[in-house]
């Protein structure tokens, strides 16, 4: 059991590293056509805190996977539906079958947390907004820390 937890932790950490640095692996060749970047609307710190509220109580490793996976909302839908069709798979067998899927590693990691994945699928608007904020706004981690602190203060 300890080995499984350590392996999952290592896998989640690797996925986080891999998904948060996509630019490092991008093709560095010169592109002859230029595209104007799409600028997402910036949210206020209060709006960001409200956006991250549903995941603020999760462990940091899970939060990292949720944020990264939120940038792949189409894969979230696919993974949740696939998981519903393969409800009999558990543990190592589930991991082996999930690895065969073409999804981002962060989405694959969330199959170990079916209720989280289902919530993201059912609330796609929120999932997309979370993914956009993760990609386009630096304050998302600050908002999470503040929300976690507020939650801790309420429990005391």
C-alpha contacts under 8 A as a table, 3 or more apart, distances in Angstrom:
res1	aa1	res2	aa2	distance
1	X	4	X	5.05
1	X	5	X	6.29
2	X	5	X	5.10
2	X	6	X	6.13
3	X	6	X	5.04
3	X	7	X	5.97
4	X	7	X	5.05
4	X	8	X	6.06
5	X	8	X	5.10
5	X	9	X	6.03
6	X	9	X	5.02
6	X	10	X	6.09
7	X	10	X	5.08
7	X	11	X	6.00
8	X	11	X	4.96
8	X	12	X	6.02
9	X	12	X	5.17
9	X	13	X	6.12
9	X	61	X	7.76
10	X	13	X	5.12
10	X	14	X	6.13
11	X	14	X	5.14
11	X	15	X	6.13
12	X	15	X	5.02
12	X	16	X	6.13
12	X	61	X	6.78
12	X	62	X	7.94
12	X	65	X	7.06
12	X	106	X	7.49
12	X	109	X	6.69
13	X	16	X	5.06
13	X	17	X	6.28
13	X	61	X	7.14
14	X	17	X	5.11
14	X	18	X	6.04
15	X	18	X	5.02
15	X	19	X	5.96
15	X	65	X	7.56
15	X	105	X	5.65
15	X	106	X	5.85
16	X	19	X	5.29
16	X	20	X	5.96
16	X	64	X	6.31
16	X	65	X	6.42
16	X	68	X	7.22
16	X	106	X	7.16
17	X	20	X	5.41
17	X	21	X	6.38
18	X	21	X	5.74
18	X	22	X	6.74
19	X	22	X	5.85
19	X	68	X	6.32
19	X	105	X	7.89
19	X	106	X	7.40
20	X	68	X	7.23
21	X	24	X	5.61
21	X	25	X	7.50
22	X	25	X	5.56
22	X	26	X	6.50
23	X	26	X	5.01
31	X	34	X	6.95
40	X	132	X	7.39
40	X	136	X	6.82
42	X	133	X	7.94
42	X	136	X	7.88
42	X	137	X	7.00
43	X	46	X	7.98
43	X	47	X	5.78
43	X	48	X	6.22
43	X	133	X	7.86
44	X	47	X	5.10
44	X	48	X	6.23
45	X	48	X	5.03
45	X	49	X	6.19
45	X	139	X	7.15
45	X	143	X	6.46
46	X	49	X	5.11
46	X	50	X	6.29
46	X	143	X	7.88
47	X	50	X	5.08
47	X	51	X	6.12
48	X	51	X	4.90
48	X	52	X	6.22
48	X	133	X	7.82
48	X	139	X	7.65
48	X	140	X	6.39
48	X	143	X	5.88
49	X	52	X	5.30
49	X	53	X	6.01
49	X	140	X	7.92
49	X	143	X	4.84
49	X	144	X	6.49
49	X	146	X	7.44
49	X	147	X	6.05
50	X	53	X	5.16
51	X	54	X	7.31
51	X	126	X	7.51
51	X	129	X	7.87
51	X	130	X	6.66
52	X	55	X	5.64
52	X	56	X	6.03
52	X	130	X	7.36
52	X	140	X	7.82
52	X	143	X	7.20
52	X	144	X	6.18
52	X	147	X	7.67
53	X	56	X	5.13
53	X	57	X	7.95
53	X	144	X	7.65
53	X	147	X	6.57
54	X	57	X	7.47
55	X	58	X	5.45
55	X	63	X	6.46
56	X	63	X	7.61
56	X	144	X	6.02
56	X	147	X	6.21
56	X	148	X	5.54
57	X	148	X	6.60
57	X	151	X	7.74
58	X	62	X	6.23
58	X	63	X	6.03
59	X	62	X	5.43
59	X	63	X	6.25
60	X	63	X	4.91
60	X	64	X	6.14
61	X	64	X	5.22
61	X	65	X	6.55
62	X	65	X	5.10
62	X	66	X	6.17
63	X	66	X	5.04
63	X	67	X	6.11
64	X	67	X	5.25
64	X	68	X	6.22
65	X	68	X	5.18
65	X	69	X	5.89
65	X	106	X	5.11
65	X	107	X	7.45
65	X	109	X	7.10
65	X	110	X	7.06
66	X	69	X	5.10
66	X	70	X	5.92
66	X	106	X	7.25
66	X	107	X	7.95
66	X	110	X	7.37
67	X	70	X	5.17
67	X	71	X	7.13
67	X	130	X	6.80
67	X	131	X	6.10
67	X	134	X	6.30
68	X	71	X	5.76
68	X	72	X	7.73
68	X	106	X	6.03
68	X	131	X	7.01
68	X	134	X	7.55
69	X	72	X	5.39
69	X	73	X	7.17
69	X	76	X	7.17
69	X	104	X	7.38
69	X	106	X	5.06
69	X	107	X	5.06
69	X	131	X	7.48
70	X	73	X	5.60
70	X	76	X	7.56
70	X	120	X	7.83
70	X	127	X	5.30
70	X	128	X	6.10
70	X	130	X	6.20
70	X	131	X	4.37
71	X	127	X	7.91
71	X	128	X	6.69
71	X	130	X	7.76
71	X	131	X	4.23
71	X	132	X	6.72
71	X	134	X	7.80
71	X	135	X	7.58
72	X	75	X	5.38
72	X	76	X	6.38
72	X	104	X	7.67
72	X	107	X	7.71
72	X	131	X	7.63
73	X	76	X	4.89
73	X	77	X	6.48
73	X	121	X	7.72
73	X	124	X	6.86
73	X	127	X	6.66
73	X	128	X	6.21
74	X	77	X	5.33
74	X	78	X	6.47
75	X	78	X	4.90
75	X	79	X	5.90
75	X	103	X	6.21
75	X	104	X	7.72
75	X	107	X	6.94
76	X	79	X	5.18
76	X	80	X	6.10
76	X	107	X	6.39
76	X	117	X	6.82
76	X	120	X	7.05
76	X	121	X	5.99
77	X	80	X	5.32
77	X	81	X	6.23
77	X	121	X	5.29
78	X	81	X	5.30
78	X	82	X	5.99
79	X	82	X	4.98
79	X	83	X	5.96
79	X	103	X	7.90
79	X	107	X	7.23
79	X	108	X	7.63
79	X	111	X	7.24
79	X	117	X	7.85
80	X	83	X	5.05
80	X	84	X	6.22
80	X	111	X	7.68
80	X	114	X	7.47
80	X	117	X	6.07
80	X	118	X	5.88
80	X	121	X	6.69
81	X	84	X	5.07
81	X	85	X	6.39
82	X	85	X	5.15
82	X	86	X	6.29
83	X	86	X	5.00
83	X	87	X	5.94
83	X	111	X	7.13
83	X	114	X	7.62
84	X	87	X	5.41
86	X	89	X	5.80
87	X	90	X	7.84
89	X	93	X	6.06
89	X	94	X	4.89
90	X	93	X	5.85
90	X	94	X	4.89
90	X	95	X	7.86
91	X	94	X	5.37
91	X	95	X	6.41
92	X	95	X	4.97
92	X	96	X	6.21
93	X	96	X	5.17
93	X	97	X	6.33
94	X	97	X	5.26
94	X	98	X	6.00
95	X	98	X	5.09
95	X	99	X	6.08
96	X	99	X	5.24
96	X	100	X	6.86
97	X	100	X	5.38
97	X	101	X	7.22
98	X	101	X	5.39
98	X	108	X	6.21
98	X	111	X	7.74
99	X	102	X	7.83
99	X	108	X	7.16
103	X	107	X	6.22
103	X	108	X	6.34
104	X	107	X	5.37
104	X	108	X	6.40
105	X	108	X	4.91
105	X	109	X	6.09
106	X	109	X	5.08
106	X	110	X	6.50
107	X	110	X	5.21
107	X	111	X	6.96
108	X	111	X	5.53
108	X	112	X	7.91
109	X	112	X	5.99
109	X	113	X	7.83
110	X	113	X	5.12
110	X	114	X	6.85
110	X	116	X	7.14
110	X	117	X	5.99
111	X	114	X	5.46
111	X	117	X	6.70
113	X	116	X	5.49
113	X	117	X	6.37
114	X	117	X	5.02
114	X	118	X	5.96
115	X	118	X	5.03
115	X	119	X	6.10
116	X	119	X	5.15
116	X	120	X	6.29
117	X	120	X	5.15
117	X	121	X	6.23
118	X	121	X	5.02
118	X	122	X	6.09
119	X	122	X	5.13
119	X	123	X	6.09
120	X	123	X	5.20
120	X	124	X	6.01
120	X	126	X	7.64
120	X	127	X	5.67
121	X	124	X	5.46
121	X	127	X	7.67
123	X	126	X	5.46
123	X	127	X	6.19
124	X	127	X	4.76
124	X	128	X	5.94
125	X	128	X	5.24
125	X	129	X	6.20
126	X	129	X	5.06
126	X	130	X	6.03
127	X	130	X	5.08
127	X	131	X	6.17
128	X	131	X	5.03
128	X	132	X	6.09
129	X	132	X	5.07
129	X	133	X	6.11
130	X	133	X	5.15
130	X	134	X	6.10
131	X	134	X	5.02
131	X	135	X	6.25
132	X	135	X	5.25
132	X	136	X	5.86
132	X	137	X	7.90
133	X	136	X	5.15
133	X	137	X	5.14
133	X	140	X	6.76
134	X	137	X	5.92
134	X	138	X	7.44
134	X	140	X	6.21
137	X	140	X	6.26
138	X	141	X	7.25
139	X	142	X	5.12
139	X	143	X	6.10
140	X	143	X	5.08
140	X	144	X	6.26
141	X	144	X	4.95
141	X	145	X	6.20
142	X	145	X	5.13
142	X	146	X	6.20
143	X	146	X	5.16
143	X	147	X	6.06
144	X	147	X	5.05
144	X	148	X	6.03
145	X	148	X	5.11
145	X	149	X	6.11
146	X	149	X	5.06
146	X	150	X	6.14
147	X	150	X	5.04
147	X	151	X	6.17
148	X	151	X	5.06
148	X	152	X	6.20
149	X	152	X	5.09
149	X	153	X	6.15
150	X	153	X	5.07
150	X	154	X	6.30
151	X	154	X	5.18
151	X	155	X	6.53
152	X	155	X	5.23
152	X	156	X	6.59
153	X	156	X	5.30
